[in-house]
């Protein structure tokens, strides 16, 4: 990497689900000689398509996309793994004289890039199944109360219903005998490129966002979401995998297992995703150095405002 290249910001486009991040990212990439690195924890998985909102090849308009459709849905891919892969992709893209743009709504991925996690033990599948059974029987808040007793400091930084991170914190505590909070001091240093990260967040009207979420959810079910999940389960993908535990998929699993009817699955999925969008906005409001843009990423006026920022005041020269 040249000296000038090393001074240039790395751009991340984030925001709640259904806010038009992919469209904005592609527009920016076309204007800035860029390539996109997926920053969505569901879009990393192959074979799950309908509810992931992955941009089609046509929608990508020739812009190269990385870290998308590359993990088996049976694998529980972690934020730490993503951060290591993203660091390599950033270096590769910049070495070719192009601009990396991180695009997606998984805040934990960006945090793992900026604040690398400590080396954690590999997943103990037996322990995970036990914790999953407890969660499914008693609810995620029950796991949260257990974590409060075992690692109060980590619990304080999590939402009581944020069960993937609660379960992982419990796994670390039970596997290592030490709370996750006590192991933060052994974090590795962030990569140089993470120190150049500039985060642009979309903040659309809440009512319009929820309307989009509801319509998109209905469209996913109409497009064959239930059959997609049925085929994945038939192929042996665990129903409690990260892929099928994602928003848009978990309620379909419950329907196919006979635990709810289809109208209930659709209604609950809409509610889940609306709640998720709200949590995403809250998460990014707590991240340092985020620049906010009111509106949707597929709005020309929003695209113009973002581009004005990126092309003003020598933004890309580091001066």
C-alpha positions as CSV (number, residue, x, y, z in Angstrom):
1,X,0.0,0.0,0.0
2,X,1.3,3.4,-0.9
3,X,1.7,6.1,1.7
4,X,-1.2,8.1,0.2
5,X,-3.4,5.1,0.2
6,X,-2.7,4.4,3.8
7,X,-4.1,7.8,4.8
8,X,-7.5,7.3,3.0
9,X,-10.6,6.6,5.0
10,X,-12.3,3.2,4.9
11,X,-16.0,3.8,4.5
12,X,-18.8,1.8,6.2
13,X,-22.5,2.2,5.2
14,X,-24.7,1.0,8.1
15,X,-28.3,1.4,9.3
16,X,-31.4,-0.6,10.1
17,X,-32.7,-3.4,8.0
18,X,-34.7,-2.3,4.9
19,X,-33.1,1.2,5.0
20,X,-31.5,0.9,1.5
21,X,-27.9,0.3,2.6
22,X,-27.1,-2.0,-0.3
23,X,-28.4,0.5,-2.9
24,X,-26.4,3.3,-1.3
25,X,-23.3,1.2,-1.1
26,X,-23.4,0.2,-4.7
27,X,-24.0,3.8,-5.8
28,X,-20.9,4.9,-3.8
29,X,-18.8,2.1,-5.1
30,X,-19.7,3.1,-8.7
31,X,-18.7,6.7,-8.1
32,X,-15.6,6.0,-6.0
33,X,-14.0,3.1,-7.9
34,X,-15.0,0.9,-5.0
35,X,-15.6,-2.7,-4.0
36,X,-18.1,-3.8,-1.3
37,X,-17.3,-6.0,1.7
38,X,-20.5,-7.5,3.1
39,X,-21.1,-6.6,6.7
40,X,-24.3,-8.5,7.3
41,X,-24.2,-11.7,9.5
42,X,-26.9,-13.4,7.4
43,X,-25.7,-12.6,4.0
44,X,-22.4,-14.5,4.6
45,X,-24.4,-17.8,4.3
46,X,-24.9,-19.7,1.1
47,X,-28.2,-21.3,0.3
48,X,-30.3,-18.9,2.4
49,X,-31.5,-16.3,0.0
50,X,-35.1,-15.0,0.2
51,X,-35.1,-13.3,3.6
52,X,-31.5,-12.1,3.5
53,X,-32.2,-9.2,1.0
54,X,-28.9,-10.0,-0.7
55,X,-28.5,-7.8,-3.8
56,X,-28.9,-9.8,-7.0
57,X,-26.1,-9.9,-9.6
58,X,-28.2,-7.5,-11.7
59,X,-28.6,-5.1,-8.7
60,X,-24.9,-5.2,-8.0
61,X,-24.3,-3.5,-11.4
62,X,-20.9,-5.0,-11.8
63,X,-19.6,-3.9,-8.4
64,X,-17.5,-6.7,-6.9
65,X,-18.9,-8.0,-3.6
66,X,-16.9,-9.9,-1.0
67,X,-17.7,-12.0,2.1
68,X,-21.2,-12.8,0.7
69,X,-22.5,-16.3,0.0
70,X,-19.4,-18.0,1.2
71,X,-20.2,-19.9,4.4
72,X,-22.2,-23.1,4.7
73,X,-25.5,-22.5,6.6
74,X,-24.6,-25.3,9.0
75,X,-21.6,-23.3,10.3
76,X,-21.9,-20.9,13.2
77,X,-19.8,-18.1,11.7
78,X,-18.5,-15.6,14.3
79,X,-17.9,-11.8,14.3
80,X,-14.2,-12.5,15.1
81,X,-13.9,-14.6,12.0
82,X,-15.6,-12.0,9.9
83,X,-13.3,-9.2,11.2
84,X,-10.2,-11.2,10.3
85,X,-11.4,-11.9,6.8
86,X,-12.6,-8.3,6.3
87,X,-9.1,-7.0,7.3
88,X,-7.6,-9.1,4.6
89,X,-10.1,-8.0,2.0
90,X,-9.6,-4.3,2.9
91,X,-5.8,-4.8,2.3
92,X,-6.3,-6.6,-0.9
93,X,-8.8,-4.1,-2.4
94,X,-6.5,-1.2,-1.4
95,X,-3.5,-2.9,-2.8
96,X,-5.2,-2.9,-6.2
97,X,-5.9,0.8,-5.9
98,X,-9.6,0.5,-5.3
99,X,-11.8,1.7,-2.5
100,X,-13.2,-0.8,0.1
101,X,-16.7,-0.1,1.4
102,X,-18.2,-2.1,4.2
103,X,-21.9,-2.4,3.8
104,X,-24.4,-3.9,6.2
105,X,-26.2,-3.7,9.5
106,X,-24.4,-6.0,11.8
107,X,-22.9,-3.7,14.4
108,X,-21.0,-6.4,16.2
109,X,-19.0,-7.1,13.0
110,X,-17.8,-3.5,12.9
111,X,-17.0,-3.6,16.6
112,X,-15.0,-6.8,16.2
113,X,-13.0,-5.0,13.5
114,X,-12.4,-1.9,15.6
115,X,-12.0,-3.7,18.9
116,X,-10.7,-7.2,18.2
117,X,-12.1,-9.9,20.5
118,X,-9.9,-11.9,22.8
119,X,-9.1,-15.4,21.6
120,X,-12.2,-17.4,22.6
121,X,-12.6,-21.2,22.9
122,X,-14.2,-23.2,20.0
123,X,-17.9,-23.8,20.3
124,X,-18.8,-26.8,22.5
125,X,-21.9,-28.1,20.6
126,X,-23.2,-30.1,23.6
127,X,-23.1,-27.0,25.8
128,X,-24.7,-24.9,23.1
129,X,-27.5,-27.4,22.8
130,X,-28.1,-27.3,26.5
131,X,-28.2,-23.5,26.6
132,X,-30.5,-23.5,23.6
133,X,-32.9,-25.9,25.3
134,X,-32.9,-23.6,28.4
135,X,-33.6,-20.6,26.2
136,X,-36.4,-22.3,24.2
137,X,-38.0,-23.5,27.4
138,X,-37.7,-20.5,29.7
139,X,-36.9,-17.6,27.2
140,X,-33.8,-15.5,26.6
141,X,-34.4,-13.4,29.7
142,X,-33.7,-16.5,31.8
143,X,-30.3,-16.9,30.2
144,X,-29.7,-13.3,30.8
145,X,-30.4,-13.7,34.5
146,X,-27.9,-16.6,34.6
147,X,-25.3,-14.4,32.9
148,X,-25.9,-11.6,35.5
149,X,-24.9,-14.1,38.2
150,X,-21.9,-15.4,36.4
151,X,-20.6,-12.3,34.6
152,X,-22.5,-9.2,35.7
153,X,-20.1,-6.8,33.8
154,X,-20.7,-8.5,30.4
155,X,-24.4,-8.8,31.1
156,X,-24.6,-5.1,31.8
157,X,-23.6,-4.3,28.2
158,X,-26.1,-6.6,26.6
159,X,-29.9,-6.5,25.9
160,X,-31.8,-9.2,27.9
161,X,-33.2,-10.6,24.7
162,X,-29.9,-10.5,22.8
163,X,-29.6,-14.3,23.1
164,X,-26.8,-15.1,20.6
165,X,-24.4,-12.9,22.5
166,X,-25.7,-13.9,25.9
167,X,-25.3,-17.6,25.0
168,X,-21.7,-17.0,23.8
169,X,-20.8,-15.2,27.0
170,X,-22.2,-18.1,29.0
171,X,-20.3,-20.5,26.8
172,X,-17.0,-18.7,27.4
173,X,-17.6,-18.5,31.2
174,X,-18.5,-22.2,31.5
175,X,-15.8,-23.4,29.1
176,X,-12.9,-21.4,30.5
177,X,-14.0,-20.9,34.1
178,X,-13.4,-17.2,33.7
179,X,-15.9,-14.4,32.8
180,X,-15.7,-12.8,29.4
181,X,-15.3,-9.4,31.0
182,X,-12.1,-10.6,32.8
183,X,-10.5,-11.6,29.5
184,X,-10.9,-8.3,27.7
185,X,-7.4,-7.3,28.6
186,X,-5.9,-9.8,26.2
187,X,-7.5,-8.3,23.1
188,X,-5.2,-7.9,20.2
189,X,-4.6,-4.5,18.7
190,X,-7.0,-3.4,15.9
191,X,-5.6,-3.5,12.4
192,X,-4.4,-0.2,10.9
193,X,-7.3,0.0,8.5
194,X,-9.8,-0.1,11.3
195,X,-8.3,3.1,12.7
196,X,-9.3,4.8,9.4
197,X,-12.9,3.6,9.5
198,X,-15.6,6.2,8.9
199,X,-19.2,5.1,9.6
200,X,-22.1,6.6,7.7
201,X,-25.5,5.6,9.1
202,X,-28.9,5.8,7.6
203,X,-31.8,7.0,9.8
204,X,-35.1,6.8,7.9
205,X,-38.5,7.8,9.2
206,X,-39.6,5.1,11.7
207,X,-43.1,4.8,10.3
208,X,-41.9,4.4,6.7
209,X,-39.2,2.0,7.7
210,X,-41.7,-0.2,9.5
211,X,-44.0,-0.1,6.5
212,X,-41.2,-1.3,4.3
213,X,-40.3,-4.1,6.7
214,X,-43.9,-5.3,6.8
215,X,-44.2,-5.3,3.0
216,X,-40.9,-6.9,2.5
217,X,-41.7,-9.7,4.9
218,X,-44.9,-10.4,3.1
219,X,-43.0,-10.5,-0.2
220,X,-40.5,-13.0,1.3
221,X,-43.2,-15.4,2.3
222,X,-44.9,-15.0,-1.1
223,X,-41.6,-15.8,-2.8
224,X,-41.3,-19.2,-1.2
225,X,-39.5,-18.6,2.1
226,X,-41.2,-21.5,3.8
227,X,-40.1,-23.9,1.1
228,X,-36.6,-22.6,1.3
229,X,-36.4,-23.3,5.0
230,X,-38.0,-26.7,4.5
231,X,-35.3,-27.7,2.0
232,X,-32.5,-26.5,4.3
233,X,-33.9,-28.5,7.2
234,X,-34.2,-31.5,4.9
235,X,-30.5,-31.1,4.0
236,X,-29.5,-31.3,7.6
237,X,-29.0,-27.7,8.5
238,X,-29.6,-27.5,12.3
239,X,-32.8,-25.6,13.2
240,X,-30.8,-23.8,16.0
241,X,-28.0,-22.8,13.7
242,X,-27.0,-19.1,13.4
243,X,-28.4,-19.1,9.8
244,X,-31.8,-20.4,10.7
245,X,-31.9,-18.5,14.0
246,X,-31.7,-15.2,12.1
247,X,-34.6,-12.8,11.8
248,X,-36.9,-13.9,9.0
249,X,-36.0,-17.6,9.4
250,X,-36.6,-18.6,13.1
251,X,-40.4,-18.2,13.0
252,X,-40.6,-20.3,9.8
253,X,-38.7,-23.0,11.6
254,X,-41.2,-22.8,14.4
255,X,-44.1,-23.1,11.9
256,X,-42.5,-26.1,10.2
257,X,-42.0,-27.7,13.7
258,X,-45.7,-27.2,14.4
259,X,-45.2,-24.7,17.1
260,X,-47.2,-21.9,15.4
261,X,-49.5,-21.4,12.4
262,X,-48.5,-19.6,9.3
263,X,-50.3,-16.3,10.0
264,X,-48.7,-16.2,13.4
265,X,-45.2,-16.9,11.8
266,X,-45.7,-14.0,9.4
267,X,-47.0,-11.6,12.0
268,X,-44.2,-12.5,14.5
269,X,-41.6,-12.2,11.8
270,X,-42.7,-8.6,11.1
271,X,-42.6,-7.8,14.8
272,X,-39.2,-9.4,15.2
273,X,-37.7,-7.5,12.3
274,X,-39.2,-4.1,13.5
275,X,-37.7,-4.7,16.9
276,X,-34.4,-5.7,15.3
277,X,-34.3,-2.5,13.3
278,X,-34.9,-0.5,16.5
279,X,-32.0,-2.3,18.2
280,X,-29.7,-1.6,15.2
281,X,-30.4,2.1,15.4
282,X,-29.7,2.1,19.2
283,X,-26.5,0.1,18.7
284,X,-25.1,2.6,16.1
285,X,-26.1,5.6,18.3
286,X,-23.7,4.2,20.9
287,X,-20.8,3.7,18.4
288,X,-18.2,6.6,18.3
289,X,-17.7,8.7,15.2
290,X,-20.9,7.8,13.3
291,X,-22.2,10.3,10.8
292,X,-26.0,10.2,10.4
293,X,-28.1,10.8,7.3
294,X,-31.9,11.1,7.5
295,X,-33.7,9.1,4.9
296,X,-33.3,5.9,2.9
297,X,-30.3,4.8,0.9
298,X,-32.3,4.4,-2.3
299,X,-33.3,8.1,-2.1
300,X,-31.4,10.2,-4.7
301,X,-31.3,13.1,-2.3
302,X,-29.6,11.0,0.4
303,X,-27.1,9.6,-2.1
304,X,-26.2,13.2,-3.2
305,X,-25.8,14.3,0.5
306,X,-23.4,11.4,1.2
307,X,-21.4,12.0,-1.9
308,X,-21.0,15.7,-1.1
309,X,-19.5,14.7,2.2
310,X,-17.2,12.2,0.6
311,X,-16.0,14.6,-2.1
312,X,-15.6,17.7,0.1
313,X,-12.8,19.1,2.2
314,X,-10.3,16.7,0.7
315,X,-12.0,13.8,2.5
316,X,-10.1,11.1,0.7
317,X,-6.7,12.7,0.9
318,X,-6.5,12.6,4.7
319,X,-5.6,16.3,4.7
